[in-house]
Structures are given as structure tokens and as C-alpha cells.
Amino acid sequence: MTGAVPAPGSVTLIGAGPGAADLLTVRALRVLAHADVVYYDRLAPTDDLAAWAPHAHLVDVGKQPGHHRVPQAEIDRLIVASALAGLRVARLKGGDPFVFGRGSEEVAACEEAGVPVTVVPGITSAVAVPAAAGIPVTARGLSKAFTVISGHDPLSELELSGLARLGGTAVVLMGMATLGHTAIGLMRHGVDPRMPVGIVERGCTERQRVCIAPLAEILTASAVQGMRSPAVLVIGEVVRLAPGAEERLRELAGVAGTA
């Protein structure tokens, strides 16, 4: 796909990055500039979409928590039908298409219908959003590995046990609704209640907010701050490297000690 303009009757899945418009790649912008139709998600940056894709019909197929206005099967059908009609189809997805983005399902639908399909990778929020809050997912002497997991559904006992035993950094996407289950489950499987946790809401945007607290206190702290989706959870010692994190953790430890 390098240097090429998508041919008529094809589909390009585009990773739009974690939210900021200027984190879209040059390749993504080139594909959008030649698109005939763009099917875009809720979490993709869209304020400038009409300028990026000046010749395209723009179609919102975004999902919201608990409400899939356009079911995935219908999205698959739409992009395939548009390509079979001879259009250059761009499918704009938040983050990276292959990180909890159902990109593989859309590729499979295109391949089954004989539609040429390519993928433009995007910057995943699993790494970029923690970085925007000053939290590296790995750091020498603190963490030499990180695990990315979906918190959309409650983690199983096996998954909780695995995260607890792996150590390193755990990055949980779509995990606000299951935060309490995750925190209690990790402690039940041996994770130190004092382990620092960071929640980054709307990372890489002007509305970014950060909540930092020990694992045992994160549910209460996030409720006090009114933290909401979309947000990325980071669990691990690397959270201490965020600006102001140590001071915040000492403050909460003092409050817990006087309770």
C-alpha cells in the first residue's frame, strides 16, 4: 500500500489514533483524500473529516457503550457493498484497527466477498494515552513488560490470576464499567493493595483528565473525580513516574492511615 492510492472497488481500514487529529498518519490522510465514502467510528477524530476527505460521503457507524446503533454485521455489509459498487471505501477506526477494533472481522468480510482490502495501522491508545499522562508502559528497573487486555466484560478468574502473576504493567482498555471487579479481583489474587493505578480519561485530547490512586482506593478516587469512559487504566509501578503521582499516592496513604 506504500505510496499507492486505493483503487476503485476496494476497502482501506484506517487506524485514526487515540483521539488527537494530528496523530493521524500521513498515509491515513492520503487514503482519506481519495476516498469516495468514509465509514467512521465514534472515537475517531472527526472534526476535520470533511476537509480530509473532500470528495467522500461520510457515514457515522460509531458504537457507544451498551448501544450499537449500527451492528457490526451491518457495518461489514455496508463496506463490502460500497466496494462492490466500485467505490474507494475508507473505514476510519479509533486507535489501531487490530487492537480491540474488530478490524480482523472487517478484513475477513472483505476477503470473503472478494474485495481488495488493506490496513493502515494507527497509534494505539494502549501506549499513547498513558504516555500523554506521563506514564511509560515500560521503564528500566520498574517494568520490562506490559499486558494489554480488554475490560469490556468482567475479567475471568483465570485472566485475573494471570495478570497478577505476570507482573509488569497492565493496561486495561474499555475498563471503567468493570473497574471495581478488576481491582478487587487483582487484590484477591495477590496484587499489593498499594500498587499504583492511573486512569487517563480522553487521553491525547484537550479534555484529558488523570486520576491516580492505590489499587485499593482507585474505585473511590475515580468516583470522587467523576472519571468516565473513554478511559485507559494503567496498573503498575510505572504509574509512579507520572507528574505529581508520588505526592498524590502519599496523600491518599495518609488519609487511609487516619481512617
Secondary structure as the mmCIF struct_conf table of DSSP 4:
data_model
#
loop_
_struct_conf.conf_type_id
_struct_conf.id
_struct_conf.beg_label_comp_id
_struct_conf.beg_label_asym_id
_struct_conf.beg_label_seq_id
_struct_conf.end_label_comp_id
_struct_conf.end_label_asym_id
_struct_conf.end_label_seq_id
TURN_TY1_P TURN_TY1_P1 THR A 2 GLY A 3
HELX_LH_PP_P HELX_LH_PP_P1 ALA A 4 ALA A 7
BEND BEND1 PRO A 8 GLY A 9
STRN STRN1 SER A 10 GLY A 15
STRN STRN2 GLY A 17 GLY A 17
BEND BEND2 PRO A 18 GLY A 19
HELX_RH_3T_P HELX_RH_3T_P1 ALA A 21 LEU A 23
BEND BEND3 LEU A 24 LEU A 24
HELX_RH_AL_P HELX_RH_AL_P1 VAL A 26 ALA A 33
TURN_TY1_P TURN_TY1_P2 HIS A 34 HIS A 34
BEND BEND4 ASP A 36 ASP A 36
STRN STRN3 VAL A 37 TYR A 40
TURN_TY1_P TURN_TY1_P3 ARG A 42 LEU A 43
BEND BEND5 ALA A 44 ALA A 44
TURN_TY1_P TURN_TY1_P4 ASP A 47 ASP A 48
HELX_RH_AL_P HELX_RH_AL_P2 LEU A 49 TRP A 52
BEND BEND6 ALA A 53 ALA A 53
TURN_TY1_P TURN_TY1_P5 PRO A 54 HIS A 55
HELX_LH_PP_P HELX_LH_PP_P2 ALA A 56 ALA A 56
STRN STRN4 HIS A 57 ASP A 60
STRN STRN5 GLN A 64 GLN A 64
TURN_TY1_P TURN_TY1_P6 PRO A 65 GLY A 66
STRN STRN6 HIS A 67 HIS A 67
BEND BEND7 ARG A 69 VAL A 70
HELX_RH_AL_P HELX_RH_AL_P3 GLN A 72 LEU A 84
TURN_TY1_P TURN_TY1_P7 ALA A 85 GLY A 86
STRN STRN7 ARG A 88 LYS A 93
BEND BEND8 GLY A 94 GLY A 94
STRN STRN8 GLY A 95 GLY A 95
TURN_TY1_P TURN_TY1_P8 PRO A 97 PHE A 98
BEND BEND9 VAL A 99 GLY A 101
HELX_RH_AL_P HELX_RH_AL_P4 GLY A 103 GLU A 112
TURN_TY1_P TURN_TY1_P9 ALA A 113 GLY A 114
STRN STRN9 VAL A 117 VAL A 120
HELX_RH_AL_P HELX_RH_AL_P5 SER A 125 ALA A 132
TURN_TY1_P TURN_TY1_P10 ALA A 133 GLY A 134
BEND BEND10 VAL A 137 VAL A 137
STRN STRN10 ALA A 139 ALA A 139
TURN_TY1_P TURN_TY1_P11 ARG A 140 LEU A 142
STRN STRN11 SER A 143 SER A 143
BEND BEND11 LYS A 144 LYS A 144
STRN STRN12 PHE A 146 SER A 150
BEND BEND12 HIS A 152 ASP A 153
HELX_LH_PP_P HELX_LH_PP_P3 PRO A 154 SER A 156
HELX_RH_AL_P HELX_RH_AL_P6 GLU A 157 LEU A 166
BEND BEND13 GLY A 168 GLY A 168
STRN STRN13 THR A 169 LEU A 173
BEND BEND14 MET A 174 MET A 174
BEND BEND15 MET A 176 MET A 176
TURN_TY1_P TURN_TY1_P12 ALA A 177 THR A 178
HELX_RH_AL_P HELX_RH_AL_P7 LEU A 179 ARG A 188
TURN_TY1_P TURN_TY1_P13 HIS A 189 GLY A 190
TURN_TY1_P TURN_TY1_P14 PRO A 193 ARG A 194
STRN STRN14 PRO A 196 GLU A 201
TURN_TY1_P TURN_TY1_P15 ARG A 202 CYS A 204
BEND BEND16 THR A 205 THR A 205
TURN_TY1_P TURN_TY1_P16 GLU A 206 ARG A 207
STRN STRN15 ARG A 209 PRO A 214
HELX_RH_3T_P HELX_RH_3T_P2 LEU A 215 GLU A 217
HELX_RH_AL_P HELX_RH_AL_P8 ILE A 218 GLN A 225
TURN_TY1_P TURN_TY1_P17 GLY A 226 GLY A 226
BEND BEND17 SER A 229 PRO A 230
STRN STRN16 ALA A 231 ILE A 235
BEND BEND18 GLY A 236 GLY A 236
HELX_RH_3T_P HELX_RH_3T_P3 GLU A 237 LEU A 241
BEND BEND19 ALA A 242 ALA A 242
TURN_TY1_P TURN_TY1_P18 PRO A 243 GLY A 244
HELX_RH_AL_P HELX_RH_AL_P9 ALA A 245 THR A 258
#
